[in-house]
Amino acid sequence: MASRKTDREIPKVKINRENLRKSLRLFRYMSKSNKWLFALGTLFLAISAGASILFPKLLGNMMDGVFVYQNGGVSTAPSTERIQEIARYFIVLFAVQALFSFLRISLYVRVTEDMTKGLRTDLFKSVVSQNMHFFGENRTGEILSRFSADIAQIQDTFTTNLAFFIRQILIMIAGIVLIFTSSPDLALYMVSTIPVVVVIALFFGKFIRKISKEVQDITAQNNVIVEETTSGILNVKAFTNEGFETERYTQNAEYLKRESIKRGYWRGAFSSFIIICLFGAIIWLIYLGLGMVQAGTMPIGELFNFMLLTAFVGTSMGGMAEQFVQIQKTLGAIDRVIDIIDSPKETNQTDAKSTIDQPIVFKQVSFSYPSRPESPVLKGINMELLPGKSTALVGASGSGKSTLTALLYQFYQPQEGEILLGNTPIHQLDLHAYRNQMALVPQEVILFGGSIYDNIRYGKPDASDEEIRLAAKDAFALDFIEAFQDGFNTLVGDRGMKLSGGQKQRIAIARAILRDPKLLILDEATSALDSESEFYVQQALQKLMKNRTSLVIAHRLSTIKNADQIWVMQQGQISEHGTHGELLNHADGIYKQMVERQLDPSEFFKS
């Protein structure tokens, strides 16, 4: 079974011209003043790095202050004044480093937060402007990951990783220069040993990380088995497969054990390599340096300075590898964010605006979803919505009813045919102005996590309190809203989970009433309700639909018997249409068969 990768995993990308060009676009989100602040922060970073590299030199000088050299030998007569002088230098050095480190961090954080605010805003604007195909191709978790993991990676790089990477480079270059300046002979020995060992250690460490990643994937497979078994425990027990699942988990656990042991062996070998090679090389350099001290060719403080600088250079080389990986991940994050920002938007802003008070005509409309182009959902649909009249769509699940509403909203465009408002194709109209005249009451109402007041007001953000109250009253929602302790300020919970199905439907209807749309679309608005809730919702819907162009989609025929016209869909095509009475006169009509099979005609015709 393949392991599942999380949406938070950010791919590493190669550092090439194209990726660098994309990353440089981030500087467009910096104002001119912020660009200067970023440059100033980088200067402070260089000063801080320079102060760090002076630390070994001062420490070496302090060591020399303890010893007085006579005739090539060493005595232990201390130079107190020299030690005190160097101590004062240390105080200044630490103060400079602390000050400029604080200033660098403060400037980088300010610039980065300003930059990522603009980046987040553009990303959000781009996401909400995408067409429905985009949301079909990208899971919600993946989209959220762009806002969380990718933006966080960019933030961390600009505030920390990039600064550390530049700092490591500066320390490495300055350290190597000072090493060769202080002791060329010992530096040659160091270059012939330490860098070679460090490079080998880096490749060895990369191999260890690869093995560790494989073990993590196997662990993830283990967790998948646990997740699938516990979430589907009803099926496990119903089919008495407890033993099967236990055996499946045991086999994977055995594989995990073997791979973990193998990883442990390699980690032990890596530790042994570090102890023998790296520390051995350092001890060898110290041995050579002490020989030079005894020979009088190198002061003890200079040897101390040399070894600390060597440690600084080695640490910088080792640290650069991790920072380089983080920069590669950041380029991957930037690539994913910029791709969304640059992707085409659905907004069609034109001067062509028209009021939905004309017939809406479907003319030979055929459509297949982009993810399933080989499976047509609509096949040559010819249909008309009359202004101020109610139109009902009936048909089995999968016949294409909801797809028609998606095309009507221009969530998708038909592959063949066109939809006309009067004589104008709707795709030529200003999309925002067009949709602004529509309202949808769906089967599954998903409310926002705020208050009832906010959810109703979503239909008209500038509505007054009185308008919102009146909309709730017309939707037969006012009684249950006022029965809550907090009234309109009652929080509905995540996706409206604190309200019943009927209450959520009436909130959605109140939202639609407040919008006062020219075109109302009801998509299975009562199919999931109990009889009492359906009674109130039906009353609200009848009031909302009065003298308004309406499209009603329903499985329950009782919800559409009073429609001005009824269109029956079957396998993506219109099979028949007419009024309720006209369709019942078709002896072998599909609609008549649906009515007869659903309920007693005497009950169905009852007013």
Sequence and secondary structure as in RCSB ss.txt:
>XXXX:A:sequence
MASRKTDREIPKVKINRENLRKSLRLFRYMSKSNKWLFALGTLFLAISAGASILFPKLLGNMMDGVFVYQNGGVS
TAPSTERIQEIARYFIVLFAVQALFSFLRISLYVRVTEDMTKGLRTDLFKSVVSQNMHFFGENRTGEILSRFSAD
IAQIQDTFTTNLAFFIRQILIMIAGIVLIFTSSPDLALYMVSTIPVVVVIALFFGKFIRKISKEVQDITAQNNVI
VEETTSGILNVKAFTNEGFETERYTQNAEYLKRESIKRGYWRGAFSSFIIICLFGAIIWLIYLGLGMVQAGTMPI
GELFNFMLLTAFVGTSMGGMAEQFVQIQKTLGAIDRVIDIIDSPKETNQTDAKSTIDQPIVFKQVSFSYPSRPES
PVLKGINMELLPGKSTALVGASGSGKSTLTALLYQFYQPQEGEILLGNTPIHQLDLHAYRNQMALVPQEVILFGG
SIYDNIRYGKPDASDEEIRLAAKDAFALDFIEAFQDGFNTLVGDRGMKLSGGQKQRIAIARAILRDPKLLILDEA
TSALDSESEFYVQQALQKLMKNRTSLVIAHRLSTIKNADQIWVMQQGQISEHGTHGELLNHADGIYKQMVERQLD
PSEFFKS
>XXXX:A:secstr
      TT        HHHHHHHHGGGGGS HHHHHHHHHHHHHHHHHHHHHHHHHHHHHHHHHHH EEETTEEE
    HHHHHHHHHHHHHHHHHHHHHHHHHHHHHHHHHHHHHHHHHHHHHHHHHTS HHHHHHS HHHHHHIIIII
HHHHHHIIIIIHHHHHHHHHHHHHHHHHHHHH HHHHHHHHHHHHHHHHHHHHHHHHHHHHHHHHHHHHHHHHHH
HHHHHHTHHHHHHTT HHHHHHHHHHHHHHHHHHHHHHHHHHHHHHHHIIIIIHHHHHHHHHHHHHHHHHTSS H
HHHHHHHHHHHHHHHHHHHHHHHHHHHHHHHHHHHHHHHHHHS       S    S S EEEEEEEE  TT TTS
 SEEEEEEEE TTSEEEEEE TTSSHHHHHHHHTTSS  SEEEEEETTEEGGGS HHHHHTTEEEE SS    SS
BHHHHHHTTSTT  HHHHHHHHHHTT HHHHHHSTTGGG B  GGGTTS HHHHHHHHHHHHHHH  SEEEEEST
TTT  HHHHHHHHHHHHHHHTTSEEEEEESSGGGTTT SEEEEEETTEEEEEE HHHHHT TT HHHHHHHHHS 
HHHHS  
